[in-house]
């Protein structure tokens, strides 16, 4: 690592219609429970990175119950993505992001 510079990898969201258009039920729940977070159009990877904080924040809500069912799998996938990014295995990290998207597709289908 350079003394004054470092390389970083950033996961940015790319929703053609924004989080609200891609996951409207999730965005609606987030808009009510965490408007500051929803306005930032977060990536799913970013949401999983804050998962335990979100579960605490959403205590007693239907969203928390739906998220909680996928907690272990999402946190395991997030950790694997971080490890692959650290090892500069970006193709594998990208493949793992699909797993997060699949889980959020299921979450979206369970929300009212």
C-alpha positions in Angstrom: 0.0 0.0 0.0 1.2 3.4 -0.9 2.0 5.8 2.0 -0.5 8.4 0.8 -2.9 6.5 -1.5 -4.9 3.4 -1.5 -7.1 1.5 -3.9 -10.7 0.9 -2.9 -13.6 -0.9 -4.4 -17.1 0.6 -4.0 -20.4 -1.1 -4.6 -22.9 1.4 -6.0 -26.5 0.8 -6.7 -27.7 0.8 -10.3 -31.5 0.7 -10.3 -33.0 1.8 -13.6 -36.0 3.2 -11.8 -34.4 3.8 -8.4 -34.9 1.7 -5.3 -38.5 2.8 -5.2 -39.2 1.6 -8.7 -37.3 -1.7 -8.3 -38.4 -2.6 -4.8 -41.5 -0.5 -4.2 -42.8 -2.3 -1.1 -39.3 -2.2 0.5 -38.9 1.5 -0.4 -42.3 2.3 1.1 -41.5 0.6 4.4 -38.1 2.3 4.5 -39.7 5.6 3.7 -41.9 5.3 6.8 -39.3 3.8 9.1 -36.1 5.4 7.9 -36.8 8.2 5.5 -33.1 9.4 5.7 -32.0 6.0 4.5 -34.6 5.7 1.8 -33.8 9.1 0.3 -30.2 8.0 -0.1 -31.2 5.3 -2.6 -28.9 2.7 -0.9 -27.5 -0.4 -2.5 -28.8 -3.7 -1.3 -25.2 -4.4 -0.3 -25.2 -1.3 1.9 -28.5 -2.3 3.5 -27.1 -5.7 4.4 -24.0 -4.0 5.9 -26.3 -2.2 8.3 -28.6 -5.2 8.9 -28.4 -5.6 12.6 -28.8 -1.9 13.1 -31.8 -1.9 10.9 -33.3 -4.9 12.7 -33.0 -3.1 16.0 -34.4 0.1 14.5 -37.4 -1.7 13.0 -38.3 -3.6 16.2 -42.0 -4.6 16.2 -42.6 -4.0 12.5 -43.6 -6.4 9.7 -40.4 -5.4 7.8 -38.2 -6.5 10.6 -39.9 -10.0 10.7 -39.4 -10.4 6.9 -35.8 -9.2 7.1 -35.0 -11.4 10.2 -35.9 -14.6 8.3 -33.0 -13.9 5.9 -30.5 -12.5 8.4 -28.0 -15.3 8.5 -27.8 -15.9 4.8 -27.5 -12.3 3.9 -24.8 -11.6 6.5 -22.8 -14.7 5.4 -23.1 -13.5 1.8 -22.1 -10.0 2.7 -19.0 -11.3 4.6 -18.0 -13.4 1.6 -18.3 -10.4 -0.7 -16.1 -8.4 1.6 -13.5 -11.2 1.6 -13.6 -11.5 -2.2 -13.2 -7.7 -2.6 -10.2 -7.7 -0.1 -8.6 -10.5 -2.2 -9.4 -8.6 -5.4 -11.6 -11.4 -6.6 -14.1 -9.0 -8.1 -15.8 -11.5 -10.5 -16.7 -13.7 -7.5 -17.8 -10.8 -5.5 -20.1 -9.7 -8.3 -21.6 -13.2 -8.6 -22.3 -13.1 -4.8 -24.2 -9.8 -5.2 -26.7 -11.8 -7.2 -27.5 -13.8 -4.1 -28.3 -10.6 -2.2 -30.6 -9.5 -5.1 -32.4 -12.8 -5.0 -33.0 -12.5 -1.3 -34.3 -9.0 -1.7 -36.6 -10.2 -4.5 -38.0 -12.7 -2.0 -38.3 -10.0 0.7 -40.2 -7.8 -1.7 -42.6 -10.5 -2.6 -43.4 -11.1 1.2 -44.0 -7.5 2.0 -47.5 -5.9 2.0 
